[in-house]
């Protein structure tokens, strides 16, 4: 782990903005652009993003010193780091838009972009994946507590949020976020976060990280009693969980009933996700030899004579989807082998696959950027370094709702995280 973070974690010490930014700047260069990133004075009269982040950290540390938040040492460490990084993507998302007839400074989707920015670079900080994923969850969801209250969302929305970030840690971060600003409705914003805490307690997410656990356990019992193998069981369980969180069903028995329609057809679709040069195709060859493969680079070479030729991408995308449908109609297991870094590229494939009642797995190739940059240099078909940088900057790290199963693979090809444990351990 980065020496600064290691010391912070070991000593359970306060995180100060200037020293934290200086320590992590080389790995996370967006930290150096916070001063140059404006904020709208309606919501942030205190000034730029650096000023705001400094104030938020000060508010967090003051609250922790008062014993305001019931967090253990590890949780305090994660919240501190997430607080430093919660607005890290504002430098690349801030723009001006007309809202209600006035030009406003906005930073759309900066929370999600921030989590994705950290996904690979966080490994260069030496963060254990478990810590990194929790920090990413806090960054990604740090605005959600307020919107659950504003939109008067039901308990199931709190359950869904609990799969992405813990309620108590989110409450600590967002209370500091609302206190660490200057705006006319500051107290109202603080009240929203207090109401979120009450809502989380009522929904059961304050003390139980996953209130859906009983639903998952009972659904698992039902589908396994019906003789389903693990993949069919997982498809039924996850489809049931998503339906529960959407308010479409309320009981495991309803999830089981829906699974009968799913079982009319079955095959497996595996999607790879990772920057160029991280070993996706090699892993597929070694671990999924019985699956058909749709490789976009292969199709480019087939149609243009060069795998890097982007001139026929629309034609290639159409051809690839038609070939996917052919596999699905025949109920054949298939791999969609591409970088798949952006959600808008993944969504049509998962959508088509689920329409055909396939079980969908997303395999995430997760390693330090230095590893795949080095691997790229040794490839026969090198990708320009600038393109790799753009891939890192533009990716959308997925959440569990995108596929029935998410597997994380490290640089050695080992599975280091598997969402199947969500229901196996329920």
Secondary structure, DSSP 8 states (H G I E B T S, - for coil): --HHHHHHHHHT----HHHHHHHHTTT-GGGGGSTT----TTT-TT-SHHHHHHHHHHHHHHHHHTT-S---HHHHHHHHHHHHHTTTTHHHHEEEEEETTEEEEEETTHHHHHHHHHHHHHHHTT--HHHHHHHHHHHHTTTHHHHHHHTT--HHHHHHHHTTS-HHHHHHHHHHHHHSS--TTHHHHHHHHHHHHHHHHHHTTTT-S-TTHHHHHHHHHHHHHTT--HHHHHHHHHHHHHHHHTTS--SHHHHHHHHHHHTTS--EEEEEE--TTSSHHHHHHHH-TTSEEEEHHHHHHHHHS-TT--TTHHHHHHHHHHHHHHHHHTT--EEEES---SHHHHHHHHHHHHHTT-EEEEEEE---HHHHHHHHHTSSS---HHHHHHHHHH-----GGGSSEEEEE-TTS-EEEETTHHHH--
